[in-house]
Amino acid sequence: MPRETFRVTFQPEGRSVFALLGTKAVEAAGQAGIVLNTPCGGEGTCGKCKLEVRGAAPEPTDAERQRLTRDELANGVRLACQLAIDRDMVISVPEATRFFEQVVLTEGKERQYSFDPNVRKRYVEMPEPSVDDLRSDVDRLKDALCSGGDDLQVDLWLVRELSARLRAERFKVTAVLRGDEIECLESGDTTDSIWGVSFDIGTTTIVGDLVNLANGERAGVASRTNPQVHFGDDVVSRIRYSEEHAGGLNELHKRLMNCMNDIVLELVEGAGVNATDVYETTAVGNTTMTHILLGIDPSPIAHAPYVSVFREAQEVRASALGLDIHPNANLHVLPNIAGFVGSDTVGVILASGMMHSEEPRIAIDIGTNGEVVVGNRNRLIACSCAAGPAFEGARIRYGMRATEGAISKVVLNEEVEVSVIGGGRATGMCGSGLIDAVAELLRVGVIGESGRIAEPHTLPGTLPEGIRKAVVSCDGQPAVVLVAAHRSKMGEAILLTQRDVREVQLAKGAIWAGIQVVSSEFGLNPREVSQVLLAGGFGNFIRRSNAKRIGLLPDLPTSRIEFIGNAAAVGARMALKCRGCRAEAEMISRTTEYVELANRPDFQALFMDAMMFPGGGEGSEQ
């Protein structure tokens, strides 16, 4: 018998879909084109995917009883990842549950390098064969292309059609060269029509750059939220999905390719060219993302001893993966370093030029997995810190990504003052706002070095009354009101809770302990380093003084902490424009030493110490 189906209507859009019995509401929402915020990947542990069932709601699951209040349960609030469709339903989707596009950092600092792309075009006009010129067609073509033409290779399939092609074009053609190979011939002079796209494939966002490979000019940039966020915010959730669902890896790969094709289409339309004019692509990403991109099972990365299937750079025909560009286009995926340090970190090192630096520097890319690299021209050491998703809004009671409505800045004067992305009312707070809130509360003594929020009766006597009144109780623990209920978009107060502070301590503790381990391995005191480079979107939105205040970054002059933007994307673009940069990337991958923190006996002690907040005084510089 056919399985029973039910009509599910999502409000306020009024979109209806038919779902099979037992379908989870998060899947039905996806069918309706509504993407929900599911940081835990549908495990029921984050409580971020709240929905309201209008009318009679199914009995709550154990996970819902743990994550929702008694009033919420009574009012039909359920978690989308737990709610199983067993009847016709009308479901209201609150704004806080929806996944919105976040602010994506697309720019980064770019060092000097030569323009020498791996793919290029040469238009040639050759003398036709004669009794005085009996060179073979292959030799004739090679000689016309360059004086060292003997070093060029020609595939047999091209040799087979070469004679007819040259004569049809009266020996006037454009040769497409890839590396040291003559890849194909085109009619007439098409040298002005050669483009490339570089991709930075992040766990949360994907950025694409369009480059004119005739002159090296950047012609456009586009970004998207990685559609795999539907399966969880972190790479382990996605690996788990690929392991537990038949065809899971193929689904993850397909969604990624669809997103990349959308980016290509936006780029070429903006530049007034065709997708078939794109002859070369490059990509960086964490190790899991590059495995999924290539359709390679990433499961070994998530299980001890956490190794990747491949390390070195990969070359593949782009069409074989599903990229809709020139049929002969190539995809070059930069090399990884280790299971949790991928080609995006290679891109950061490449873009920053730290492998050529005399003085040792530290590069930090803060995310769910924070990568730390320390070194100079003599030695590079890297590690991955399992910081968790707190700085991306997950596991924070009112946390969210850096989207419209997110508190991005907090300052304490006579009362709590906030800045909100988009300028409207606040919906929650993103990572930069979270760091600001904790740092400012540390500064005025509301939070102590242990991370404990003071009870109202123990607050410093000098504290302004507006801030004193913001300290309240939440679930039997002290909390701080950042935005009052009547000023928030959701009509409820936005709080910083004691649990939120603990999540910050865990995240910053992991990163600071990682910095100390690799610095010690290098023989360097991180507080004496010549420069700290902050890469990635999150690193470029935080206030350096507050990151130091909470102990996330070394306590050194702010002038020595430099934002380098989306350096991973810059590294991918450099590899697109310069063959020598690809060789440098391979050298970085091969020579960078990887430290597995789980195997370090000193890491746990350093981590516990790093969870404490530094003592200190007043001050707040940008």
C-alpha positions in Angstrom: 0.0 0.0 0.0 1.2 3.5 -0.7 2.4 5.4 2.4 0.1 8.0 3.9 0.9 11.7 3.0 -0.1 14.9 4.8 -0.4 18.5 3.8 2.0 20.8 5.6 1.6 24.5 5.2 4.3 26.9 6.3 3.4 30.4 7.5 3.7 33.3 6.8 4.6 32.3 3.3 1.5 30.0 3.0 3.6 27.5 1.1 2.2 23.9 1.2 4.0 20.6 0.5 2.9 17.0 0.9 5.0 15.0 3.2 5.1 11.3 4.0 4.2 10.0 7.4 7.2 10.4 9.7 9.0 13.1 7.6 10.7 15.5 9.9 9.5 19.1 9.7 13.0 20.3 8.7 12.9 18.2 5.6 9.4 19.4 4.7 10.5 23.0 5.1 13.3 22.3 2.7 10.8 21.0 0.2 9.0 24.3 0.6 12.2 26.2 -0.1 12.5 27.4 3.5 16.0 26.8 4.9 16.1 26.5 8.7 18.9 27.2 11.2 20.2 23.8 12.3 23.7 24.3 13.7 23.8 20.8 15.3 22.8 19.1 12.0 19.5 17.9 13.3 20.7 16.2 16.4 18.3 18.0 18.6 21.1 19.4 20.8 21.1 23.1 19.9 17.5 24.1 20.2 17.8 26.7 17.4 15.1 25.2 15.0 12.0 26.2 16.9 8.7 26.0 15.1 5.1 26.7 16.3 2.5 24.1 15.4 -0.9 25.7 15.1 -3.6 23.6 16.5 -2.9 20.2 18.2 0.8 19.5 18.2 2.4 16.0 18.5 3.8 14.9 21.8 7.2 16.3 22.4 10.3 14.1 22.2 12.8 13.8 25.0 15.1 16.2 23.2 12.3 18.8 23.0 11.5 18.5 26.7 15.2 19.2 27.5 15.5 22.2 25.1 12.1 23.9 25.3 10.4 25.5 28.3 7.1 24.3 29.7 5.3 27.3 28.3 6.8 26.7 24.8 5.7 23.1 24.8 2.2 24.1 25.9 2.0 26.6 23.1 2.8 24.1 20.4 6.5 25.0 20.0 8.6 22.1 18.7 12.0 21.6 17.1 12.0 21.1 13.4 14.6 18.4 13.5 12.4 16.4 16.0 8.9 17.1 14.8 7.6 14.1 12.8 4.7 14.8 10.4 1.8 12.6 11.4 -1.2 14.7 10.4 -2.1 17.8 8.3 -0.3 20.7 9.9 0.0 24.5 9.7 3.4 25.5 11.0 4.6 29.0 11.8 8.3 29.6 11.2 9.7 32.4 13.4 12.4 34.7 12.0 15.0 33.5 14.5 14.7 30.0 13.1 15.3 30.9 9.5 18.8 30.7 8.0 19.7 34.0 6.4 22.7 34.8 4.3 25.5 36.1 6.5 27.9 38.9 5.9 30.6 37.2 3.8 34.1 38.5 3.6 35.3 38.4 0.0 38.4 40.6 0.1 41.9 40.0 1.4 45.4 41.3 1.2 47.4 40.1 -1.8 51.2 40.1 -2.0 53.2 40.6 -5.2 53.7 37.7 -7.6 54.1 37.2 -11.3 51.2 36.7 -13.7 51.8 33.4 -15.4 48.5 31.4 -15.6 48.6 27.7 -16.2 46.1 28.0 -19.1 46.7 30.6 -21.8 46.0 31.2 -25.5 48.3 32.0 -28.4 47.1 33.1 -31.8 49.5 31.9 -34.6 49.7 32.3 -38.4 51.8 29.6 -39.9 53.3 29.3 -43.4 51.6 26.5 -45.3 53.7 23.4 -46.2 55.7 23.5 -49.4 58.5 21.6 -51.1 60.8 24.0 -49.3 59.2 23.5 -45.9 58.5 19.9 -45.2 58.0 20.1 -41.5 55.3 17.9 -39.9 52.1 19.6 -38.9 52.9 19.1 -35.2 56.4 20.6 -35.6 55.0 23.5 -37.6 52.5 24.2 -34.8 55.1 23.9 -32.0 57.6 26.1 -33.8 55.0 28.8 -34.3 54.0 28.8 -30.7 57.4 29.3 -29.2 61.1 28.8 -29.8 61.2 26.0 -27.3 58.3 24.3 -28.9 59.8 20.9 -28.6 59.0 21.0 -24.9 55.2 21.2 -25.7 53.2 18.0 -25.7 50.3 17.1 -28.0 47.7 14.5 -27.2 47.1 11.8 -29.8 43.4 12.8 -30.1 44.5 16.3 -31.2 47.1 14.9 -33.6 44.4 12.9 -35.2 42.4 15.9 -36.2 45.3 18.4 -36.6 45.8 18.0 -40.3 42.2 18.7 -41.3 41.8 21.5 -38.7 44.9 23.4 -39.8 44.0 23.2 -43.5 40.4 24.2 -42.8 41.6 27.3 -41.0 44.4 28.0 -43.5 46.9 27.5 -40.8 45.6 30.5 -38.7 44.4 29.3 -35.3 44.4 30.0 -31.6 46.1 27.3 -29.5 44.9 26.7 -25.9 47.9 25.8 -23.8 47.7 24.2 -20.4 51.0 23.8 -18.7 53.3 22.3 -21.3 50.5 20.8 -23.3 48.7 22.0 -26.4 45.2 21.2 -25.3 43.0 22.3 -28.3 42.8 24.6 -31.3 40.2 27.3 -31.9 39.2 29.1 -35.1 40.4 32.6 -35.6 41.8 34.8 -32.9 40.1 34.1 -29.5 42.9 35.2 -27.3 40.7 37.9 -25.6 38.2 35.3 -24.4 39.9 33.3 -21.7 38.6 33.4 -18.1 39.1 31.6 -14.8 37.3 31.2 -11.5 38.8 30.6 -8.1 36.8 29.2 -5.2 37.1 29.4 -1.5 34.8 26.6 -0.3 34.2 27.2 3.4 32.1 25.2 5.8 29.6 28.0 5.9 30.2 30.2 2.9 31.5 29.8 -0.6 33.3 32.7 -2.5 34.1 32.8 -6.2 36.3 35.2 -8.1 36.3 35.7 -11.8 39.6 36.5 -13.4 40.5 37.6 -16.9 43.3 35.2 -17.7 44.4 37.3 -20.7 45.6 40.1 -18.5 45.1 39.0 -14.8 42.5 41.5 -13.9 39.8 40.5 -11.4 36.4 41.0 -13.0 33.9 40.0 -10.3 33.2 38.3 -7.0 30.2 36.4 -5.8 29.3 34.5 -2.7 26.7 32.1 -1.3 26.0 30.3 1.9 27.2 26.7 1.5 24.0 24.7 1.0 25.5 21.9 3.1 24.6 23.9 6.2 21.3 22.0 6.0 23.2 19.0 7.3 25.0 20.8 10.1 27.3 23.7 10.9 30.5 21.6 11.3 32.4 19.2 9.1 31.9 16.2 11.5 28.1 16.5 11.1 28.5 16.4 7.4 30.8 13.4 7.5 28.3 11.7 9.8 25.6 12.4 7.2 27.6 10.9 4.4 28.2 7.8 6.6 24.7 7.3 7.8 22.7 8.0 4.7 22.8 6.0 1.4 23.9 8.4 -1.2 24.8 11.0 1.4 28.2 11.8 -0.1 26.6 12.2 -3.5 24.0 14.6 -2.0 26.6 16.7 -0.3 28.7 16.8 -3.5 25.6 17.7 -5.7 24.6 20.6 -3.5 28.1 21.9 -3.6 28.3 21.7 -7.4 24.9 23.4 -7.8 26.1 26.3 -5.6 29.4 26.6 -7.5 27.5 26.7 -10.8 25.2 29.4 -9.5 28.3 31.4 -8.6 29.8 30.9 -12.0 26.6 32.0 -13.7 26.3 35.2 -11.7 30.0 36.0 -12.4 29.9 35.5 -16.1 26.6 37.3 -16.6 28.0 40.2 -14.6 31.0 40.3 -16.9 29.1 39.8 -20.1 30.8 36.6 -21.1 29.8 33.0 -21.4 30.3 30.1 -19.0 32.1 28.3 -21.8 34.7 31.0 -21.8 35.9 29.8 -18.4 38.9 27.5 -19.0 40.4 27.0 -15.6 39.3 26.9 -11.9 41.1 26.6 -8.6 39.7 25.8 -5.2 40.7 25.8 -1.6 38.8 24.5 1.4 39.2 22.6 4.6 40.2 19.0 4.1 36.6 17.7 4.5 35.3 20.2 1.9 37.9 19.3 -0.7 37.2 15.6 -0.2 33.4 16.2 -0.8 34.2 18.5 -3.7 36.1 15.6 -5.4 33.5 13.0 -4.4 36.0 11.3 -2.1 34.8 9.6 1.1 35.8 11.9 4.0 35.0 9.5 6.8 38.6 8.7 7.8 39.0 12.3 8.8 36.4 12.0 11.6 37.8 8.8 13.1 41.1 8.3 14.9 43.8 8.8 13.9 42.0 11.4 11.7 43.9 11.1 8.5 42.9 12.3 5.0 42.6 10.2 1.9 45.0 12.6 0.0 47.3 15.5 0.8 48.8 16.6 -2.5 47.1 18.9 -5.1 44.5 17.4 -7.3 43.8 18.0 -11.0 40.6 17.0 -12.6 38.4 17.8 -15.6 35.8 20.2 -14.2 33.0 18.7 -16.3 33.6 15.3 -14.7 32.6 16.9 -11.4 29.6 18.7 -12.8 30.9 22.2 -13.3 29.1 23.8 -16.3 32.0 25.7 -17.9 34.3 25.0 -20.9 34.2 21.2 -21.7 38.0 21.0 -21.4 38.3 23.2 -18.4 40.5 22.0 -15.5 39.9 22.2 -11.8 43.1 22.5 -9.6 42.5 21.8 -5.9 45.3 23.1 -3.8 47.0 20.6 -1.4 46.0 20.0 2.2 48.3 19.7 5.2 46.5 17.2 7.5 43.1 15.9 8.3 41.9 19.1 10.0 44.3 21.6 8.3 43.3 21.9 4.7 44.1 23.8 1.5 42.4 26.9 2.9 45.2 27.2 5.4 47.7 26.6 2.6 46.0 29.5 0.9 46.4 31.7 4.0 50.1 30.9 4.2 50.6 31.5 0.5 48.7 34.8 0.5 50.4 36.2 3.6 53.9 35.2 2.3 54.9 34.1 5.8 56.9 31.2 4.3 59.3 34.0 3.0 59.4 36.0 6.2 62.6 36.4 8.2 60.7 37.2 11.5 58.3 34.5 12.8 54.7 35.4 12.5 51.4 33.7 13.7 48.4 33.3 11.4 45.1 32.5 12.9 41.8 31.6 11.1 39.1 31.6 13.8 36.1 29.3 13.1 34.5 26.1 14.3 37.9 24.6 13.8 40.5 27.4 14.4 43.7 26.9 12.4 46.9 28.3 13.8 50.2 28.5 11.9 53.4 29.8 13.3 56.7 30.2 11.4 58.9 31.9 8.9 61.1 31.0 6.0 62.9 28.4 8.0 60.0 26.5 9.5 56.2 26.3 9.6 54.1 24.6 12.2 50.3 24.2 12.2 47.5 22.9 14.3 43.8 22.7 14.4 41.9 23.9 17.5 38.4 22.4 18.1 37.0 25.8 19.2 33.4 24.8 18.6 30.8 26.9 16.9 30.2 29.5 19.6 31.8 32.3 17.6 29.5 31.5 14.7 26.4 31.7 17.0 25.8 28.1 17.8 25.3 26.9 21.4 24.8 30.5 22.4 21.3 31.2 23.7 20.7 34.2 21.5 23.5 33.4 19.1 23.3 33.8 15.3 25.5 34.3 12.3 26.6 37.8 11.2 23.4 38.5 9.4 20.9 41.4 9.5 19.6 41.8 13.0 22.7 40.5 14.7 24.4 42.5 17.5 27.9 43.0 16.1 29.2 45.4 18.8 28.7 46.0 22.5 29.9 48.9 24.5 29.2 49.7 28.2 28.9 53.3 29.2 26.1 54.4 31.5 24.1 51.5 30.1 24.5 48.7 27.6 24.9 50.0 24.1 24.8 47.8 21.0 25.3 48.1 17.2 23.1 45.9 15.0 23.9 44.7 11.5 21.4 46.4 9.1 20.6 49.1 11.7 17.3 47.7 12.8 16.1 46.0 15.9 18.2 43.1 17.2 17.3 39.5 16.8 20.4 38.0 18.5 24.2 38.4 18.5 27.0 37.2 16.3 30.5 36.3 17.3 32.0 39.7 17.3 29.2 41.0 19.5 29.7 38.0 21.8 33.4 38.8 22.3 32.6 42.5 22.9 29.9 41.7 25.5 32.2 39.4 27.5 35.2 41.7 27.2 33.2 44.8 28.3 31.7 42.9 31.2 35.1 41.8 32.3 36.3 45.4 32.1 33.7 46.7 34.5 33.9 43.7 36.8 30.5 42.1 36.1 32.4 39.0 34.9 35.3 37.7 37.0 38.5 36.0 35.8 36.9 32.6 36.5 34.1 33.5 34.0 31.4 33.8 36.7 28.8 36.5 36.2 28.4 38.3 39.5 25.2 38.1 41.5 23.4 41.5 41.7 24.3 42.0 45.4 28.0 41.5 44.7 28.4 43.9 41.8 31.0 46.7 42.1 29.7 49.8 43.9 31.0 52.1 41.1 28.9 50.3 38.4 26.5 52.7 36.6 22.9 52.1 37.5 21.9 51.3 33.9 24.4 48.4 33.8 23.5 47.2 37.3 19.9 46.9 36.3 20.9 44.8 33.3 22.2 42.0 35.5 19.3 39.6 36.0 18.5 35.9 36.7 17.9 33.3 34.0 17.2 29.7 34.8 18.6 30.2 38.3 21.9 31.7 37.0 22.9 35.3 36.6 22.7 36.8 33.1 23.0 40.2 31.5 20.3 41.9 29.4 22.0 43.3 26.2 18.7 44.4 24.6 15.4 44.8 26.5 12.4 43.0 25.3 10.6 46.1 24.0 13.6 47.0 21.8 14.3 43.6 20.3 12.8 42.3 17.0 11.4 39.2 18.7 9.7 41.0 21.6 11.9 39.2 24.2 15.0 40.3 25.9 18.4 39.3 24.4 20.6 38.0 27.1 24.2 36.9 27.7 23.8 33.9 30.0 26.3 32.2 32.2 26.3 29.2 29.9 27.2 31.5 27.0 30.2 32.8 28.9 31.3 29.2 29.5 31.0 28.5 25.7 33.2 31.5 25.1 35.8 30.2 27.6 35.8 26.8 25.9 36.3 28.3 22.4 38.9 30.9 23.3 40.7 28.4 25.6 41.1 25.9 22.7 42.5 28.6 20.4 44.9 30.1 22.9 46.1 26.7 24.0 46.8 25.8 20.4 48.7 29.1 19.9 50.8 28.2 22.9 51.5 24.7 21.8 52.7 25.5 18.2 54.6 28.6 19.5 56.4 26.4 22.1 57.2 23.8 19.4 58.7 26.6 17.4 60.6 28.0 20.4 58.7 31.2 20.5 56.8 33.1 23.1 53.5 34.2 21.5 53.5 37.4 23.4 56.8 38.4 21.7 55.9 37.5 18.1 56.6 40.2 15.5 53.1 40.0 14.1 49.8 38.2 14.4 47.8 37.8 11.2 44.0 37.4 11.5 42.4 35.7 8.5 38.9 34.8 7.6 35.6 36.6 8.0 35.2 36.4 11.7 38.7 37.5 12.5 38.2 40.7 10.4 35.0 41.7 12.3 36.3 41.5 15.9 37.8 44.3 17.9 41.4 43.4 18.5 41.6 45.0 22.0 38.6 42.9 23.1 40.0 39.7 21.6 43.1 40.4 23.7 41.0 41.2 26.8 39.3 37.8 26.9 42.6 36.0 26.2 41.8 34.9 22.6 44.9 36.7 21.1 48.4 37.4 22.5 48.7 40.5 24.6 50.9 42.5 22.3 50.5 46.0 20.8 47.4 46.2 18.7 49.5 47.6 15.8 51.1 44.2 15.5 47.8 42.5 15.0 46.9 42.7 11.3 43.7 41.8 9.5 44.5 40.1 6.2 40.9 39.4 5.1 39.8 36.3 3.3 43.4 35.1 2.7 42.3 31.6 1.7 40.3 33.1 -1.2 43.4 35.2 -2.2 45.5 32.1 -2.1 43.1 30.3 -4.5 43.2 33.3 -6.8 47.0 33.4 -6.8 47.1 29.8 -7.8 44.7 30.6 -10.7 46.9 33.4 -12.0 50.4 32.0 -11.3 51.9 28.6 -11.9 54.7 29.4 -9.5 52.2 29.9 -6.7 51.0 26.3 -7.3 54.5 25.1 -6.8 54.8 27.2 -3.6 51.5 25.8 -2.3 52.8 22.3 -2.8 56.0 23.2 -1.0 53.9 24.6 1.9 51.8 21.5 2.1 54.8 19.2 2.1 57.0 21.0 4.6 54.5 22.4 7.1 54.7 20.4 10.3 51.4 19.4 11.8 50.9 19.1 15.5 48.0 16.9 16.6 46.9 18.5 19.9 45.1 15.4 21.1 48.5 13.7 21.3 50.2 16.4 23.3 50.4 15.7 27.0 50.7 19.5 27.7 47.6 20.5 25.8 45.0 19.7 28.3 46.7 21.6 31.1 47.3 24.6 28.8 43.6 24.4 27.8 42.4 24.4 31.4 44.5 27.4 32.2 43.5 29.2 29.0 39.8 29.0 29.9 40.4 31.5 32.7 40.1 35.1 31.6 43.1 37.4 32.1 43.1 39.9 34.9 43.5 43.5 33.8 42.2 47.0 33.9 40.1 49.4 31.9 40.5 50.4 28.3 38.8 49.8 25.0 40.5 50.6 21.7 39.3 49.6 18.3 
